[in-house]
Amino acid sequence: MKKLIAAINMSLDGVCDHTAMAPDGEVHQHYTDLLKEGSAILYGRITYQLMEDFWPNLVKNPSDNQALNDFAEAINEIPKIVFSHTLNHLEWENSSLAQKALHDEVLTLKQIADRDFFVGSPGLIISLMNLNLVDELQICVHPVVAGSGRLLFNNIQERNELKLVKTKIFSSGAIILYYEPINAPEL
């Protein structure tokens, strides 16, 4: 059975708004490598549309930043599964709308995926944590206090105990904390 890995950037004060931090080339390289190892990434409508508006354009018109260009290629290539009640058509290549409810879609992916898969939308991360379906959290904490913005863990329904299994420190001061749920229920 493959793992569902929640991977997200956040400020020191828990804000997960992409405008609150500026990942450098080293962080982008990390996420490029991660995406190349995965079978798919799950998005909600808001994050999908945010990404769809930026990354495909960078693939077509590369920047002077090679790490950013490499990430654009990786995120463009990985299959994207989008959960939305309002979208009925997706433009970004390698994107599809989820065919089942979140719980059922993830359980199916855990059984049939050939590699681990990811979730990168704050709302979906919380929904999946509330369903006890996240196998690993990879939280990249950036050395910035945003002061305001969307907090990642605002809507957790109950206490979640986690075990820190690894860390990765970047020269920018960002650090990825790798957590696994403790005593997650068997599905």
C-alpha positions as CSV (number, residue, x, y, z in Angstrom):
1,M,0.0,0.0,0.0
2,K,1.4,3.4,-1.0
3,K,1.5,6.4,1.3
4,L,-0.3,9.7,1.1
5,I,2.2,12.4,2.0
6,A,1.0,15.9,2.9
7,A,3.7,18.4,1.8
8,I,3.4,22.1,2.3
9,N,5.3,25.3,3.0
10,M,4.4,27.4,6.0
11,S,5.7,30.4,8.0
12,L,6.9,30.1,11.5
13,D,3.5,31.3,12.8
14,G,1.6,28.7,10.8
15,V,0.5,30.7,7.7
16,C,0.4,28.6,4.6
17,D,-0.4,31.4,2.1
18,H,2.2,31.2,-0.7
19,T,2.7,35.0,-0.5
20,A,4.0,34.7,3.1
21,M,7.3,33.2,2.1
22,A,9.7,32.9,-0.8
23,P,11.2,29.5,-1.3
24,D,14.8,29.7,-2.7
25,G,16.4,27.5,-5.3
26,E,17.4,24.8,-2.7
27,V,13.8,24.4,-1.5
28,H,12.5,24.3,-5.1
29,Q,15.1,21.6,-5.9
30,H,13.9,19.6,-2.9
31,Y,10.3,19.8,-4.1
32,T,11.3,19.0,-7.7
33,D,13.0,15.8,-6.5
34,L,10.0,14.9,-4.4
35,L,7.5,15.4,-7.3
36,K,9.6,13.2,-9.5
37,E,9.3,10.4,-7.0
38,G,5.5,10.6,-6.8
39,S,2.7,9.1,-8.7
40,A,0.2,12.0,-8.4
41,I,-0.6,15.1,-6.4
42,L,-4.1,16.0,-5.1
43,Y,-5.4,19.5,-5.2
44,G,-8.5,21.3,-4.2
45,R,-10.0,23.8,-6.6
46,I,-8.4,27.0,-5.1
47,T,-4.8,25.7,-5.0
48,Y,-5.2,24.0,-8.4
49,Q,-6.4,27.2,-10.0
50,L,-3.6,29.2,-8.3
51,M,-1.0,26.7,-9.7
52,E,-2.6,26.4,-13.1
53,D,-2.3,30.2,-13.6
54,F,1.4,30.2,-13.0
55,W,3.4,27.0,-13.6
56,P,2.4,26.1,-17.2
57,N,3.3,29.6,-18.3
58,L,6.7,29.2,-16.7
59,V,7.2,26.0,-18.6
60,K,6.4,27.8,-21.9
61,N,8.4,30.9,-20.9
62,P,11.3,29.8,-18.6
63,S,12.9,32.3,-16.2
64,D,16.5,32.9,-15.4
65,N,16.1,30.7,-12.3
66,Q,16.9,27.1,-13.3
67,A,15.6,25.7,-10.0
68,L,12.3,27.4,-10.6
69,N,12.2,26.1,-14.2
70,D,13.0,22.6,-13.1
71,F,10.2,22.7,-10.5
72,A,7.8,24.0,-13.2
73,E,8.6,21.1,-15.4
74,A,8.1,18.6,-12.5
75,I,4.8,20.0,-11.4
76,N,3.7,20.2,-15.0
77,E,4.5,16.5,-15.6
78,I,3.1,14.9,-12.4
79,P,-0.6,13.7,-12.7
80,K,-2.8,16.1,-10.8
81,I,-6.2,15.0,-9.3
82,V,-8.5,17.8,-8.5
83,F,-11.3,17.8,-6.0
84,S,-14.0,20.3,-6.9
85,H,-17.7,20.7,-6.8
86,T,-17.7,23.6,-9.3
87,L,-15.1,22.8,-11.9
88,N,-16.1,20.5,-14.8
89,H,-13.2,21.0,-17.1
90,L,-9.4,21.3,-16.5
91,E,-7.0,23.0,-18.8
92,W,-3.6,22.1,-17.3
93,E,-2.1,19.0,-18.8
94,N,-1.9,15.8,-16.7
95,S,-4.9,17.0,-14.7
96,S,-8.1,15.2,-14.0
97,L,-11.2,15.7,-11.8
98,A,-11.6,13.2,-9.0
99,Q,-14.2,10.6,-9.9
100,K,-15.0,9.6,-6.3
101,A,-15.5,11.2,-2.9
102,L,-12.2,12.2,-1.2
103,H,-12.2,9.2,1.2
104,D,-12.9,6.7,-1.5
105,E,-10.5,8.2,-4.0
106,V,-7.6,8.2,-1.6
107,L,-8.2,4.6,-0.4
108,T,-8.3,3.5,-4.1
109,L,-5.0,5.4,-4.8
110,K,-3.3,3.8,-1.8
111,Q,-4.2,0.4,-3.3
112,I,-3.4,1.0,-7.0
113,A,-0.6,3.7,-7.1
114,D,2.8,2.5,-8.1
115,R,4.5,5.1,-5.9
116,D,3.6,7.3,-3.0
117,F,1.4,10.3,-3.8
118,F,1.0,13.8,-2.4
119,V,-1.5,16.4,-1.3
120,G,-0.5,20.0,-1.5
121,S,-3.7,22.0,-0.7
122,P,-4.2,23.3,2.8
123,G,-7.9,22.5,2.9
124,L,-7.4,19.0,1.5
125,I,-4.6,18.3,4.0
126,I,-7.0,19.2,6.9
127,S,-9.9,17.2,5.4
128,L,-7.6,14.2,4.9
129,M,-6.1,14.5,8.4
130,N,-9.7,14.6,9.8
131,L,-10.3,11.4,7.9
132,N,-7.1,9.8,9.3
133,L,-5.8,9.3,5.7
134,V,-2.5,11.2,5.9
135,D,0.5,8.8,6.3
136,E,3.2,11.4,6.5
137,L,3.3,15.2,7.0
138,Q,6.3,17.1,5.4
139,I,6.0,20.7,6.7
140,C,8.6,23.1,5.4
141,V,8.8,25.9,8.0
142,H,10.3,29.1,6.6
143,P,12.1,31.6,8.8
144,V,9.4,34.3,8.6
145,V,6.6,35.4,10.8
146,A,3.8,36.3,8.4
147,G,1.6,38.0,11.0
148,S,-1.6,37.2,9.1
149,G,-3.0,34.8,6.5
150,R,-4.5,31.4,6.2
151,L,-3.4,29.2,9.1
152,L,-2.8,25.6,8.2
153,F,-4.3,23.8,11.2
154,N,-7.4,26.0,11.8
155,N,-10.0,23.3,11.1
156,I,-8.6,20.2,12.7
157,Q,-11.5,18.4,14.4
158,E,-9.6,16.5,17.1
159,R,-6.1,16.1,18.5
160,N,-3.5,14.5,16.2
161,E,-0.4,13.1,17.8
162,L,2.6,13.0,15.5
163,K,6.1,11.5,15.7
164,L,9.0,13.4,14.3
165,V,10.9,11.0,12.1
166,K,13.3,13.2,10.3
167,T,14.3,16.8,9.6
168,K,16.0,18.5,6.7
169,I,17.6,22.0,7.1
170,F,18.2,24.4,4.2
171,S,20.9,27.1,4.0
172,S,18.1,29.7,4.0
173,G,17.0,28.6,7.5
174,A,13.9,26.8,6.2
175,I,13.5,23.4,7.8
176,I,11.3,20.4,6.7
177,L,9.8,18.5,9.6
178,Y,8.8,15.0,8.7
179,Y,6.0,13.6,10.9
180,E,4.1,10.4,11.0
181,P,0.8,10.0,12.8
182,I,1.0,8.0,16.0
183,N,-1.5,5.1,16.4
184,A,-3.4,6.0,13.2
185,P,-6.4,3.7,12.8
186,E,-6.2,0.9,10.4
187,L,-8.4,1.3,7.3
